[in-house]
């Protein structure tokens, strides 16, 4: 899985390509905020500690109406 670190903006989310496999894009400013872009959809996650372990929590499936703010 390719990992890229950039500032997640609404335009970047819209322009993120759908690929053959999963692409992981992490935000530079917000630790743990990331976008997974797959074949058919884009999903936004946040990584936080829960019961002593790091876990990814799904925030939403990205749609053009969703803003990263």
N, C-alpha and C positions, 0 to 999 in steps of 0.2 A: 504494500500500500504506500503510495507516494504521500509525503507530508510536506505542506507548504505553510509558512508563517507570514501572514500579511494582516493588515487592518481590515476587519470585516465591515464592509459598508453595504448599503442596499444595492448599489450598482454592482459591486463585486459579487454579491450573492446572485444577482440576476445573470451575470456574465459567466459564472462558474459552469464549466462544461459538464454535461452528463457523459460518462465514459463507459468503457467496457467493464471496468471493475470499480471498486470504491476508491475515491480520492479524498484524503483528509486534509482540510484546511484549518489551521489554528489562528486565532486572533493574537496580534502582538500586544494589545493593550489590556485585554481582560484575560487573566490566567484561567485556563480550563475551558474557555469558550471555543467551540469548534464546529465546523460544517463537514458533514460527510456527503459526498456527491456520488451517486451510484448510476446504474443504467437508466432508471426511470424516475428517481426522485432525489431531492436534496433534504437532508435532515440536520437540524441544529441541536447540539448537545452542550451541556456544561458538566465539567468534572469537579466533584466535591468529595470531601471525606465523609464517610458514613459508617458508623460503627467500627472505626479504626482502619477502614480500607478506602482507597480511592475508587469512586464509582462514577460512571457516566450516566447522567440523567437527561432524557429526551425533553427538549423544550417544545419543539414543533416540527412539522414538515413544512419546509419553506415554500411560500407562495409569493407572487409579486406584491401582494398587499401587506406582507409582513415586513416590518422595519427592524433592523438589529438594535435600535434604541429601546 
